[in-house]
């Protein structure tokens, strides 16, 4: 679900007395009333009060919440396949870092905080300061800030509008070079590489079923197979 953030001043305290409670498949979640803009949302996301279950994004003034259970074959396993293939390419060619599902991304120009299904950041983007790692108070890092080279989203029943309507505009405003969009629900086999243009993203033209990525310097093709149990299995092929 999504809901507009209240039109109010920025929160100054770390804790909020009031909260909005949402019931979902994974239980109840509380949205603090003091989360009113990107800055306060990021503060909440980096606090001990941020829920461990569910997915929460800030999309240009809209707080988007998904507390539904993840579908295994059309979502979980598809994310894993893209992470397997792209992660191997990034390591083998020493291109940068591929961040699988769970890495947070924020960008102030786009008024955006999201947790994509995958992110790629080149060493060049890190060196040029186009992307920065946000340190955690204790140790390590909790967030990527800036403009990654590539963002991946795998569409689920609860994320259709976010992934196909909201994020293309917001990722473009955030300076993302390629937006990869995948949808295999209900017998679909959609895989698009949207490349950055002057006014928005444009779809990469297929060449005999293959899509060329300028970011990775390779072509990719998503195909559907069948596993030994008779369930669909999705395979990401790659060629130079």
N, C-alpha and C positions, 0 to 999 in steps of 0.2 A: 504494500500500500504506500501511498505518498501523501504528504500533508504539507501545507505552507508553513514556514516558520513565522512566529508571531512578529508583528512590527513593533519592536521594542528596543530599548538601549542594550548595549552589550553587557553581558553578565560580568560582575567583578568578583563574586565569591566562587569558591570551588565547589560548594554543595548547594543544592536547590531544595527548598522545602516542598514545593509543588512539583507534580510530574503528571504526564499523560501516560496511562496504562493501556497497553495493547495486548490482547490475547491472541495467541497463535498456536500452531501445531506443537511447537516446542516449549510452550508455557507462556507466562506473562512477561512482558518487557516494559521498562519504564523509560519514557523520554523526558528528561529534565526540562522544566519550563524555562530555565535560563539559557537554553540553547536557542539562540535567536539569529545567529549569523555564522559564517564560515569559521571565524576565529574561535567563537565559543564552542562550535561543534568539534573542532580539532582539539580544543582543551579537554572536552568531555571524552573524546576518543582516546586520549592519552592518559586518562585517569583510571583509578581502580573501579569506578562506578560504571565503566563501559561494559555492556553485556558481553558475555563470552559466547553466547549462542545467537544466531541470526546474522543478518547483514544490514548495515546501515550506511547510507550515503547522503551527502549534501550536494544537491544538484541545482545550483543557481537560485537559491532561496527556497528550495523544496527539500524536506527531509524524507528520504525514501527508505522504507523499512520492509524487509522480507524475513519473516519468521516461519516460513514453510520448510518442510523437510526436502532435502535435495534428492532429485531423481537420479538413480545410479547410472543407468546405461546411456541416457541421452544427455546427461550433464556431467556427472562426476567423471565417468570414463572418457568422455570427449576432452575435457580439460586435461586429464592425465596424458592422453595421446599427444596433444599439442605441446605439453610441457616436456614430454619425453623427446620428441623430435627436435623442437627448437632449443631445448636445453643442451642436447648433444652437439648441435651445430655451433652454438655460442661457445661452448667449452672447447670443442675441437679447433675452431678457427680463432679462438681467443678474441671474440668480438666485444665482449662486455659482460653484462650479467642479465640472465633471464630470471625473473621473479614469478614463480607460479602463484596459484590462487592463494590469497591471504595478505598480499602486500598492499599497503595503503598508499594512495596517490593523492596529493593535493596540489591545487594550482589557483593562485589568487586571481589571475587574469580571467579565468573561467568561472570563478566562484564555485570551485569544485572540490569535493572530497569523495573519492570512490575506492572500491576494492575490486579491481578488474580480475577477470579469470586468468590473466597472464599479462606480464609487462616485460619489455626488453629495453634496456638502457645501454647504449654503447659507451666504450671507454672515452670516446670523443665528447659525448654529452656530459659525462662526469667531469672531464678535464676542463671543458669550456664553462662549467658552472650552469649548464642548461638544466641539469638535474642534481639535486643535493640530497644527502642522507640526513634525516633528522635524528640527532642523538637522543637516547633514552636517559632518564635521570640516573638509573642504576648502572647500566652498561648496554652496549649495542645500539641498535637503531630501530625505529618503529615506523618510519614513514619516508616515502619519496616525495620530494617537493620539486615541481618544475614541469618540464616537457620531455617525456620519454620518447624514444624512437618508435615504439609500437605498443599498442594496447589490444588485448584480446577479450572478447565477450562471447560466451556461449549462452544462447537464449534459452530461458526456461519459461514455464507458463506464467510465472509471477513477474518476469522481467521484460516482457515484450516491448512495452512502451518505453521503458528506460533504455534498453539496448538499441532499439531501432529508431526512436524519435528523439530522445533527450541527449544521449551520449554522443551521437555523431556531431552535433553542434558544439557540445561542451568540450569534447576531446579536440576538435578543430581549434576552438578558442584557446585551449591549453597548449597548442603547438605540437600536438602529436603528429608524427610523420605518416604512420600507417595505422588504420583501425581495422582489425580483423574481426569479422562477424560470422558466427557459426550458428546454424539452427538445424537440428536433426530430429525434432519432435514429430511424432505421428507420421513417420515415413518420409519426412522431408530430408533433403540433402543439400542444404544451402551453406556455401562457404564463399565469402566475399573478402577481398583485400581492397579496402578503400584507401586511396592515396590522397595526400594533402594537396589541395589546389589553392588558388588565390582567394576564393570565397567560400570554400567548403571542401568536403571530401568528394572524390569521384571514383566510381567503380573501375577496377582494373579489368581490362578485356581479357577473356579467356582465349588461350591458344591451344586448340585441340584438347580442351578440358583442363588445362593447366593455368595457374595464376602466377605471374612473376612478381616477386617482392624485391623492390629496390633496396630495402633496408637490409635484407639478408643475402641479396645477390643470388637467389635461387628461385626455382619454380616449385609450386606445391599443388597437390591434388588430393582432395578428400574422397575416399571411396568407402562403400559399405560392404562388409563381409558378414559371415555368420560364424558364431563360435560353436564349439562342440556340443553345447546345450541347446542350440537352435536359436539363440538370441542374437540380435544385431550387434556387430562390432565395427567400429569406425577406425579406419587406418589413414594416416596422413602420409602420403608419398612425397618424396622430394627428389629433385634432380638439379644438376648444375645448369 
